């Protein structure tokens, strides 16, 4: 993404570390020069001149000189804004051209280019946070670190508009320098309509480099699809012949879009750029735009019947409290319309002149009982008619064949009583009928889709009693969701013959038998309280209690990875006997059941990583835990007295035992120093001595921490202060060659609320007064669970981010929100140092971890620690792609940020 600060970061690293190399060169605007007639020669000459200090010297064979001259030199080179891999090759710059210890930083807008070059670490600059943006804006607009009081609110609005993009902050800040408040207000209003030209020009460089199909995808997303599911959008784009598989990937590689929870996300300034491109030079002639998204513009075009064939996409969302009434003839001139989104809109008249080339029809609250016969939808790929008034898709004997339709969503259509005849939808892949609570019939013609249909979602169809046998012939079906179909009692044994089925969700149904399937990977049966009932008892005169001795069986589930049996009324006798023999099981959820002594040998589940037993209020004991367990949850198990031995769970990362009031022992937990998150709120029967053993030596730099009952900070904690913050100077022990590698915080807290979530995300602020830097982090879980009894939170932070050094004056403050009172703050610094082995070479050293107090006497905190003091044992090396800011770059440089080792 342009303007995010890639060149600025590269320059900062270049200026900081250049003196460590024999030769350096910063080739700015590398990509731009490469496209010029003499650009290649210019870049080669500058590289040779910078490193060899041969200004003005003429070389006969530049390619040869670049390849050979630096082989024995340790050099540092920055290639700024590379646009194509061939630009590097054409200048003869090769990784093998430089001597040992050399470094190359490459900045570009395309991560795929870096992957092609074999870059070992790729880092994406992160957007500025609100405080950083405000400070940067203030320096450009006011030449001071914060805005004057009269401009405070206006500055906040401008910062919000820029959304952390440094380029936008700098450009707008400089533009508003020495302007009055009325000019600021006018600028903010103007920006809502017209993006700043300088910002747009910089951002548009990435857009201009796209292929035609990729440009169309970008414009479609910017106008219609932001925030939508990427698979849903993929269907639409594929129907428009825009090749979304590669197109969306390229947009992500160039940071023009991201996906968050499978939803497409785009920066607001990139969105505005896309819409500005659509406007082109026709600022007030929106009937000439290719896409219309603004309600006022759409109504103007349709009301005046001024639409043209230039319009390809249109979105009209009426006010929720009202309905827009339009005539069909208003759409008659939109002959090339392919994307149509309507909400709370009624269209009256004969649909024979409605656009026939639609690929996407999204009409929320479609007002009619049936789709009009004259509405031709032969090109339609996605039909989304959620919350419609439909009773059936078509009236009797008036169906039309939709050969291209792949995605049908009629969810929340409360009057729908039956599905369409699927023989008219031969290529349908996704069928969504969520909360169609009058649906009673799934048409038997669904069997005609045996090689097409991939997903069926019937969640919440409360009147549906059975599924047609033809459904069990769908060879391509991968996901079947029938959760909430409360009258559905039977799944046919033929379910096991569905060769592609991997996911079955049947929560809160009345089924009485766990289905068998060799292909299932996810099975969810939460709330299925009838599982223990044997079908042989259905017509028996015996009491229902006679069936209690028949536990459900887990047969033929050899590939199952996720199993959910929460709130199924499972007692000790009804826990499936073969539960511990699922070889591939990774996640098991047994929350809310009634067993007391769980005798399942979980140690036999060699692949199990996640185990949930929350709210099993009768649970008193367990037999074992698996060794590969990473997350164990047993909160609200109020009768649980003792967990199994945790010492064997060497990769455990999170432990949740909140509100286990009778818990007296968690054997082995004090020996585990890898658990990043420990919740033990209200476990008051755990002895104070054992609590301190858990906390002492724990230093896991993970998002989380320890939450445990307690009134005061342990005596061995170094720095203490009876407020929410603490200040200290990083000490300098004279007897050791040491490095600070992090610090551990302790915070006793209390609240007037009891067993409630705070609703406030906790924050830690680290101010380095010596260096003038400020860091803010959200260190713990999303929210704090509040209690009237006192608790302690303990968290650890790696120095990799904060870069604390000996002599730095530092202030650390904790903020848990207004509903939580911080009683005290404590802090201990953690150090590592290289301990020389007299029998080894200079390079043969070992790292030992220590905590240090204010008297500068070191205390060893761990005998077996790795070279970052203590790291999460289960954590692999950092991912190749990371987000990075200016402050962090200095540290990351040494860790190969943007860099290729030569």
HELIX and SHEET records of a PDB file:
HELIX    1   1 UNK A    6  UNK A   17  1                                  12    
HELIX    2   2 UNK A   18  UNK A   20  5                                   3    
HELIX    3   3 UNK A   30  UNK A   34  1                                   5    
HELIX    4   4 UNK A   39  UNK A   52  1                                  14    
HELIX    5   5 UNK A   62  UNK A   68  1                                   7    
HELIX    6   6 UNK A   85  UNK A   90  1                                   6    
HELIX    7   7 UNK A   95  UNK A   97  5                                   3    
HELIX    8   8 UNK A  111  UNK A  116  1                                   6    
HELIX    9   9 UNK A  130  UNK A  141  1                                  12    
HELIX   10  10 UNK A  149  UNK A  151  5                                   3    
HELIX   11  11 UNK A  152  UNK A  162  1                                  11    
HELIX   12  12 UNK A  166  UNK A  175  1                                  10    
HELIX   13  13 UNK A  181  UNK A  193  1                                  13    
HELIX   14  14 UNK A  197  UNK A  208  1                                  12    
HELIX   15  15 UNK A  212  UNK A  220  1                                   9    
HELIX   16  16 UNK A  221  UNK A  225  3                                   5    
HELIX   17  17 UNK A  230  UNK A  239  1                                  10    
HELIX   18  18 UNK A  244  UNK A  253  1                                  10    
HELIX   19  19 UNK A  268  UNK A  279  1                                  12    
HELIX   20  20 UNK A  286  UNK A  288  5                                   3    
HELIX   21  21 UNK A  295  UNK A  303  1                                   9    
HELIX   22  22 UNK A  328  UNK A  331  5                                   4    
HELIX   23  23 UNK A  351  UNK A  353  5                                   3    
HELIX   24  24 UNK A  422  UNK A  424  5                                   3    
HELIX   25  25 UNK A  444  UNK A  449  5                                   6    
HELIX   26  26 UNK A  469  UNK A  473  5                                   5    
HELIX   27  27 UNK A  493  UNK A  497  5                                   5    
HELIX   28  28 UNK A  535  UNK A  537  5                                   3    
HELIX   29  29 UNK A  544  UNK A  549  5                                   6    
HELIX   30  30 UNK A  572  UNK A  574  5                                   3    
HELIX   31  31 UNK A  579  UNK A  581  5                                   3    
HELIX   32  32 UNK A  602  UNK A  604  5                                   3    
HELIX   33  33 UNK A  669  UNK A  671  5                                   3    
HELIX   34  34 UNK A  688  UNK A  695  1                                   8    
HELIX   35  35 UNK A  799  UNK A  802  1                                   4    
HELIX   36  36 UNK A  886  UNK A  894  1                                   9    
SHEET    1   A 4 UNK A  23  UNK A  27  0                                        
SHEET    2   A 4 UNK A  75  UNK A  82  1                                        
SHEET    3   A 4 UNK A 103  UNK A 108  1                                        
SHEET    4   A 4 UNK A 899  UNK A 901 -1                                        
SHEET    1   B 2 UNK A 122  UNK A 125  0                                        
SHEET    2   B 2 UNK A 881  UNK A 884  1                                        
SHEET    1   C 2 UNK A 258  UNK A 260  0                                        
SHEET    2   C 2 UNK A 263  UNK A 265 -1                                        
SHEET    1   D21 UNK A 291  UNK A 292  0                                        
SHEET    2   D21 UNK A 313  UNK A 317  1                                        
SHEET    3   D21 UNK A 339  UNK A 343  1                                        
SHEET    4   D21 UNK A 360  UNK A 364  1                                        
SHEET    5   D21 UNK A 382  UNK A 384  1                                        
SHEET    6   D21 UNK A 407  UNK A 409  1                                        
SHEET    7   D21 UNK A 430  UNK A 432  1                                        
SHEET    8   D21 UNK A 455  UNK A 457  1                                        
SHEET    9   D21 UNK A 479  UNK A 481  1                                        
SHEET   10   D21 UNK A 503  UNK A 505  1                                        
SHEET   11   D21 UNK A 522  UNK A 524  1                                        
SHEET   12   D21 UNK A 562  UNK A 564  1                                        
SHEET   13   D21 UNK A 587  UNK A 589  1                                        
SHEET   14   D21 UNK A 610  UNK A 612  1                                        
SHEET   15   D21 UNK A 631  UNK A 633  1                                        
SHEET   16   D21 UNK A 654  UNK A 656  1                                        
SHEET   17   D21 UNK A 677  UNK A 680  1                                        
SHEET   18   D21 UNK A 705  UNK A 709  1                                        
SHEET   19   D21 UNK A 791  UNK A 798 -1                                        
SHEET   20   D21 UNK A 738  UNK A 751 -1                                        
SHEET   21   D21 UNK A 820  UNK A 822 -1                                        
SHEET    1   E22 UNK A 291  UNK A 292  0                                        
SHEET    2   E22 UNK A 313  UNK A 317  1                                        
SHEET    3   E22 UNK A 339  UNK A 343  1                                        
SHEET    4   E22 UNK A 360  UNK A 364  1                                        
SHEET    5   E22 UNK A 382  UNK A 384  1                                        
SHEET    6   E22 UNK A 407  UNK A 409  1                                        
SHEET    7   E22 UNK A 430  UNK A 432  1                                        
SHEET    8   E22 UNK A 455  UNK A 457  1                                        
SHEET    9   E22 UNK A 479  UNK A 481  1                                        
SHEET   10   E22 UNK A 503  UNK A 505  1                                        
SHEET   11   E22 UNK A 522  UNK A 524  1                                        
SHEET   12   E22 UNK A 562  UNK A 564  1                                        
SHEET   13   E22 UNK A 587  UNK A 589  1                                        
SHEET   14   E22 UNK A 610  UNK A 612  1                                        
SHEET   15   E22 UNK A 631  UNK A 633  1                                        
SHEET   16   E22 UNK A 654  UNK A 656  1                                        
SHEET   17   E22 UNK A 677  UNK A 680  1                                        
SHEET   18   E22 UNK A 705  UNK A 709  1                                        
SHEET   19   E22 UNK A 791  UNK A 798 -1                                        
SHEET   20   E22 UNK A 738  UNK A 751 -1                                        
SHEET   21   E22 UNK A 825  UNK A 836 -1                                        
SHEET   22   E22 UNK A 719  UNK A 721 -1                                        
SHEET    1   F23 UNK A 291  UNK A 292  0                                        
SHEET    2   F23 UNK A 313  UNK A 317  1                                        
SHEET    3   F23 UNK A 339  UNK A 343  1                                        
SHEET    4   F23 UNK A 360  UNK A 364  1                                        
SHEET    5   F23 UNK A 382  UNK A 384  1                                        
SHEET    6   F23 UNK A 407  UNK A 409  1                                        
SHEET    7   F23 UNK A 430  UNK A 432  1                                        
SHEET    8   F23 UNK A 455  UNK A 457  1                                        
SHEET    9   F23 UNK A 479  UNK A 481  1                                        
SHEET   10   F23 UNK A 503  UNK A 505  1                                        
SHEET   11   F23 UNK A 522  UNK A 524  1                                        
SHEET   12   F23 UNK A 562  UNK A 564  1                                        
SHEET   13   F23 UNK A 587  UNK A 589  1                                        
SHEET   14   F23 UNK A 610  UNK A 612  1                                        
SHEET   15   F23 UNK A 631  UNK A 633  1                                        
SHEET   16   F23 UNK A 654  UNK A 656  1                                        
SHEET   17   F23 UNK A 677  UNK A 680  1                                        
SHEET   18   F23 UNK A 705  UNK A 709  1                                        
SHEET   19   F23 UNK A 791  UNK A 798 -1                                        
SHEET   20   F23 UNK A 738  UNK A 751 -1                                        
SHEET   21   F23 UNK A 825  UNK A 836 -1                                        
SHEET   22   F23 UNK A 845  UNK A 852 -1                                        
SHEET   23   F23 UNK A 858  UNK A 862 -1                                        
SHEET    1   G 2 UNK A 324  UNK A 327  0                                        
SHEET    2   G 2 UNK A 345  UNK A 348  1                                        
SHEET    1   H 2 UNK A 597  UNK A 598  0                                        
SHEET    2   H 2 UNK A 621  UNK A 622  1                                        
SHEET    1   I 4 UNK A 725  UNK A 729  0                                        
SHEET    2   I 4 UNK A 809  UNK A 815 -1                                        
SHEET    3   I 4 UNK A 763  UNK A 768 -1                                        
SHEET    4   I 4 UNK A 773  UNK A 777 -1                                        
SHEET    1   J 2 UNK A 756  UNK A 757  0                                        
SHEET    2   J 2 UNK A 785  UNK A 786 -1                                        
END                                                                             
